[in-house]
């Protein structure tokens, strides 16, 4: 029996059902070999399918975030569940056959391939504005997914030479059904090449998308992820500029209480981008693994006392966003509702990016607020004590941990701040054990990956 690598299988899976008729605009993430994408309605339907892929539980429905936090926890959370693959991520004992890492890789490339199919068929859309919007959304999805893939499956941007370090394979065109392993195998691009593609896709999306697009991606969504990319690259000047653009646009506002930013069926004024979860579509794995059994969760991820102790008694993030189940387990209150939308980037993060980047970059301040002003907005909303007038980088990083905890930032912040992990052992920020392996199935089926496994893992 032939073995097929996931970059190819993902495409083949994405070509199994027919595209939409004019009266059928249900989300599709696939097209048949026989039916061409020859109408705007079909492309629109496929685009909805791409968002649906993003909301899969193994991507932004939960495991992109939980993988980061389990891998990067530093006295923050504990895995107490029975599933061995997440436990191995938490313990830093991951193998090349880790099923969670494998399915995240697979689903990510399926989402990328749907975006590629859309981009390859834009010519059927005659209206220029519609074509620009759809192109922008597809590039936003592709850029965002590649960014999180390269952050998890490759060395950090500053860990050695990004132009020499291996990233992930870049596939920018749809994969044909007829697969020839010898000619279709794809090797890994460098970290620098992947970041360059991410920046190109997100910059294009920023320019192509408008300010309002319902709950789909907008120019603000693209700017927000660009700010994240620049922070990971230690490019603080551009990071603060993008964050400032969003903050000063007036399009978004912090909700009155920090608890109101979570467990909402609709996007809040604070959501710059969120994935949509309903009882008919999308999957909320964060709720599954963080929530107590009384909220139909598994309560497998529990908050450690060390994290709880960082929060002041008056801080609503301690009293409203941390709760105890009947057995006294400390759990996150951010994910109680199974059908709540999942915030991918909130305005609160942009304030913290602008504050940190302004401190790090120095020189002329970007935006009307001082870093202390930005920090005070976040702390005042949480009813915490006043922020220092001139906060240090350490002050702002602590606030990131308190405000953005359990939202998928732990390992990425550990790496970009070059911090040592001391939970479950001692791990320097650039330890090989803090990088996921390329899945063994992919290594076995893709001859171009021979000799390209991440350091510390056996092929």
Secondary structure, DSSP 4 states (H G I P E B T S, - for coil): -----HHHHHHHHTTSSPPP-TT-----S---SSS---SHHHHHHHHHHHHHHHTSTTTTTTHHHHHHHHHH-SSSEEE-SS-HHHHHHHHT---TT-HHHHHHHHHHHHHHHHHHHHHHTGGG---HHHHHHHHHHHHHHHHHHHHHHHHHHS--TTSS-TTTSB------SPPPSS--HHHH--PPPBHHHHHHHHHHHHHHHHHHS-S--TTS--HHHHHHHHHHHHHHTT-HHHHHHHHHHHHTTSS----SSGGGGSS-SS--TTEEEEE---SSS---HHHHHHS-GGGT----EEE-HHHHTTS-TT-HHHHTSEEE-TT--EEETT---TTS-EEEEEHHHHHHHHHHHHHHH-SSPPSSS-HHHHHHHHHHHTTPPPPPTT--HHHHHHHHHHHHTTSS-HHHHHHHTTPPB-TTS-B-TT-GGGSPPPPHHHHHH-GGGTT-PPTT---
